[in-house]
Amino acid sequence: MDKGIYEEPWFVYIARCGDGSLYVGISNNVERRIYEHNTTDKCRYTRFRKPLVLLHQELCSDYNTARKRENEVKRFSRQKKLALICR
């Protein structure tokens, strides 16, 4: 893989699944990633929870920053994730 993509901006995103649960992920192209969630079975968690609707995205400076923020947000309670979305 080209190491340059890891130095480009990445996004942390929160999506609502068809069952009402919240999914947190990262991507350098959020629209494409939501499309993939809805049209493929690549992600185990969302495979049977379609459709996904994007609720929130945060810009991060690079892949490592996005991964750290993703892990932080994944540990949030549902209430705290919803508060983040409403900001």
PESUL-V223592 format. One record per backbone hydrogen bond with DSSP energy under -0.5 kcal/mol. NH is the residue of the N-H (numbers start at 1). CO is the residue of the C=O. Records with the same first field share a line. If there is no record, write none. Layout:
NH: CO, CO
This chain:
3: 1
5: 2
6: 3
7: 3, 4
8: 4
10: 60
11: 27
12: 58
13: 25
14: 56
15: 23
16: 53
17: 15, 21
18: 49
20: 17
23: 15
25: 13
27: 11
33: 29
34: 30
35: 31
36: 32
37: 33
38: 34
39: 35
40: 36
44: 42
47: 43
49: 46
53: 16
55: 14
56: 14
58: 12
60: 10
63: 6
66: 62
67: 63
68: 64
69: 65
70: 66
71: 67
72: 68
73: 69
74: 70
75: 71, 72
76: 73
81: 77
82: 78
83: 79
84: 80
85: 81
86: 82
87: 83, 84
